[in-house]
Amino acid sequence: MPRFESEKLQETLLDLLRSNERERQLRDENAAILAGISAMAGANNKRQVFNSLLSVLRKYIGFENAIVLTREDESSPLLELVSTCPVFQSSVWDVSSTFIRCMNGESIVLFSPSRVEEFSMRSTEQMMYCQSALLTGVKVSTGDALLIFIHSDKGQFTPHCRRVLDRFRPLLERAIIDIDYRERLQSLVAARTQELTYSQQRFKDFANTVGDWFWEIDTDYIFTYISAPELAGHIVDNENILDIFGDQEEVRQLLLTKLCSQEPFEDVEWQLPESEGGLWISISGTAYFNKKGKLLGYRGTAKNITSRKQRLFDLLEARKQAESANKAKSQFLAMMSHEIRTPLNGVLGLMDTLADSGLDNEQKTWLNQMDQSAQLLLTIINDILDLSRIESGNFELYHSKMRIQDSIDLVVSQLKEQAIIKNIDLTANIDDSVPEFIHGDKNRIAQIMFNLVGNAIKFTNDGAVHILAKATDGQIQVSVTDTGIGIAKEAQKNLFNPFIQADCSITRRYGGTGLGLAISQHLITKMRGEITLESELGVGSCFTMILPCLNCNTEFSKQQEEIYPASDHELNILLAEDSQTNQLVAKLMLEKRGHKVQIANNGDEAIVMYEKKPESYDIVLMDISMPVLDGLQATQILRERGYDIPIIALTANAMDSDKVLCEDAGMNDFLAKPIQVSELEMILRKYQFITQVVS
């Protein structure tokens, strides 16, 4: 036990001794008080004193009820001390001129109390008992006192009653002083008794929390005191404290080291054998010395900490289960991504092919609506996957050199048509303070802006949406201001929570999952930025994305993005794909663009076909998830055998981590399912240019 804890324990013991002494004194005082009360007209309490007084006065004054009011100082109201009528218990009376006259020694008869200010503020129920009143006051040691006699009938008190009070004033004063004294004495006894009880309970609490077991040993580690020989079911029958640990040599050596240091120590943990329940014990202690500083031994406590250990074990188990569940969730989402994107690839691909099959205008309208619905489904899938990866921590940003101008232009071009349809003016302005190049994740920054601008257009029925980018104080601020429906103050606090929108009716009227802002908030936080909101219901909103400004103008050379010219060069493509629907879709999309396609049903078949005629193929489109041999394994085998043909990953697993796996396997590019026409044409144009240059 640390020295200060030992001293505190000794002080607590002294407090207990003092409390016992105070209790004895209080008992003596209470006996004296009771003797004094017995000597006072044989009354045992203030009620008996009061009733004794009233029994004398009833012979001369005809009253129904009586009340004694007191106060401690002249600025306070009068409080009920004792009364014969329950409706006046704990009542409070304001003091005015009539009460002041009485407390100065005058006796007053009231024939109509309701006209007196002090009575006019009483309740209707109380005034039923106060149709006539007789008042007088006395001085007590602690302040003022007022005695009121009341009757429910008018005219019950006469000047004769007032003279009776004057003749009996010494008795009145003695009785009221006695009642006041008894009241205060009773309060004092109750307060001191409560103090003693609290002191005793405090000591018990200290003793219970210090430890389950007290011990003391000498300089040879021999026990000189044990509070109880049994600790958590373990019988301590050893003379030396170091022998109680059985064969747990590590614990013995640890405690010996602590004792030899003569420094206070805490929580040397020791587990009982399984035969004794396997409970955990924590030992704490400190050295103690005589007045000359000579070491006399050690004192301390031992405490059963099994429940604490069990809680820690449960927490560790819960964490493992949570991590396992999180991993399972990620695997499930990856699987669901593949399973949903694969058929969706067929839907979008066939719709693209169907669009060029000679449809009439009405059929093209239907097809366009189908395409929009499919694209919306794809957006929802991406949102759910993004949010899940961010919340599980399975998410990384990919920083590179980028231009804010490009991200804003991309968002405006993508959403311009939506704004035109709603007759909304969509504009953007880039301040000169914004550096041309910064360091950031351009895809995620564009995603945040797409969410903010998309929401602004969605919730604006007329007016404008304006984008403004500027740099200030080492930060880039991109604000999106609209003249839309606005957001109520009480709804703004939940706006960035997943699946929550400002109003449940918003979902029905405008649609959406409610994930866009939640994802944007997660992304911006990971970028060490923030999103702020200013909005007024019915006026509009302004969302501002604030990012650290990492200027790349001097850190990186200005390299233009690779732009490949359009080409009629025909590519010979080996397509490795196990789904017959996706085989059909990919083949139609590629042949439509003038290329030749050979199909392999799995990775093993693709290797065989390529090795037979390697010169017959310009590129390989390799699906990742295939039976027999998947795309990653097939790519690794081709690279190990020395083939350097461009291999493009074709997969429904569209996470960034999947791109890394593809790159590690030796793939050159990545094409996500469902295949987007713009992305496909970009990939084809790139390898048309490369193969044409090589040839």
Number of C-alpha atoms within 10 A of each C-alpha: 25 19 17 11 15 17 12 13 16 12 12 19 14 12 15 19 13 14 18 15 12 15 17 12 12 16 14 12 13 15 12 12 16 16 13 14 18 13 11 15 13 13 17 17 18 21 16 14 22 22 16 15 17 19 11 12 17 11 8 12 19 15 20 16 17 21 19 21 23 26 19 15 11 11 8 12 15 22 20 18 21 23 21 16 13 10 12 19 14 13 13 14 19 14 15 12 10 15 22 16 15 19 19 13 15 17 22 23 21 21 18 14 19 16 10 14 15 16 16 12 12 17 10 10 10 15 18 12 18 26 19 23 26 26 23 25 27 22 16 18 10 14 13 19 27 24 22 21 22 24 21 17 16 15 14 20 22 16 11 12 19 18 13 14 21 16 11 12 17 11 14 21 17 16 20 27 18 19 21 22 16 20 16 13 14 16 12 12 15 12 12 15 16 12 14 19 13 13 18 18 13 14 16 14 11 14 16 12 10 18 16 19 20 20 21 22 20 17 13 11 17 17 18 14 13 15 12 12 14 13 15 18 11 14 12 15 11 13 13 15 19 16 16 17 16 11 10 14 12 11 17 18 12 12 19 14 12 17 19 10 11 15 15 20 18 16 14 16 17 21 18 18 15 8 7 12 12 12 20 19 20 18 22 23 28 24 25 21 12 9 6 6 8 9 14 14 21 25 23 25 21 24 21 20 19 16 11 11 14 13 11 12 12 12 12 12 12 12 12 12 12 12 13 12 12 18 14 12 15 17 12 12 18 18 14 16 22 20 13 17 23 20 17 21 23 22 18 22 25 18 18 19 13 13 14 10 9 9 12 9 9 9 12 15 12 11 17 15 12 15 17 13 12 18 16 13 15 18 14 17 16 15 18 17 18 19 20 18 18 15 12 13 10 15 17 13 14 12 14 14 19 19 17 22 16 13 19 23 12 15 19 21 11 12 15 16 13 16 21 11 8 14 14 20 15 21 13 16 13 16 11 10 11 20 19 15 21 23 20 23 17 20 14 18 19 18 18 23 25 21 17 24 24 19 18 27 24 17 18 21 16 16 15 19 24 17 22 16 22 17 19 12 7 11 16 23 21 22 23 23 22 29 23 25 19 20 21 14 12 9 12 14 10 13 19 20 15 16 15 17 21 19 12 9 10 13 15 9 9 10 10 17 14 20 22 25 21 19 24 24 20 20 23 18 13 14 18 11 18 18 20 11 15 14 20 15 12 12 12 21 23 22 20 22 24 22 21 19 20 16 18 19 14 8 12 13 9 12 7 6 7 7 9 15 10 13 12 11 15 16 22 17 20 22 24 28 28 19 16 12 17 22 20 15 21 23 20 18 20 17 14 12 14 14 17 15 20 16 20 20 19 24 28 19 15 25 18 12 17 18 13 9 9 13 10 15 18 19 20 24 25 28 26 27 19 18 13 10 18 19 29 22 15 22 27 17 17 19 15 11 10 9 14 13 17 18 21 24 26 25 27 27 23 20 18 14 13 17 19 13 12 24 16 13 18 22 25 15 15 21 21 19 25 25 23 15 12 8 13 16 14 15 15 21 18 17 17 22 16 14 15 13 8 7 5
